């Protein structure tokens, strides 16, 4: 890793035999941490805004969407949806508010 990157990443969760393993930034506030260190490498990341992102890897997909119901995240949000929104000309705030509105409607109707 480049010297600047070494200051910014916490690689303490990697296997000890991994070439990037280091405990220098372990539990240090403000450092980036690889959320898939035990899983397969990240193949694609789509971030629409803070705490609204999707991570795709060979073994799994992870969707983070704070403020949206758990049911909607599990059953409706897919990595492809994040890509479509990112590549479209829609205002991202509009998409988020529509998703939140739909999830609230489903919660209030018991769906």
C-alpha positions, 0 to 999 in steps of 0.5 A: 500500500502507498504511505498515504493509504497506510494511514487511512486504512485499518487492515487488522481483520485480514489474515496474518499471512495477508500482504496488507495485514497490519495492526498499526491502525487497529480500532483507530477512529477515522480509518476505513475498514474492509467490511469484506475482509473474511469474505471474497474481495469487493467487485463493485461499490455503489454509494448514493449518499451517506449510509445508502450504499451497496457492495457487491462481491463474488459470494454476496451482496450487502445493502446498507440503507438507513431509514428504510424498513428492514422488509423493503431492504431485504425484499426490494433493494438490489445492487442492480437498483443502485446501479440504475439510480447511479447511472440515471439522470434522476435526482438521488434525493427523489429516489430515496424519498420514494423508497422511504415513502413506499416502505412506510406505506408497507409498514402501516398496511402490515405488508 
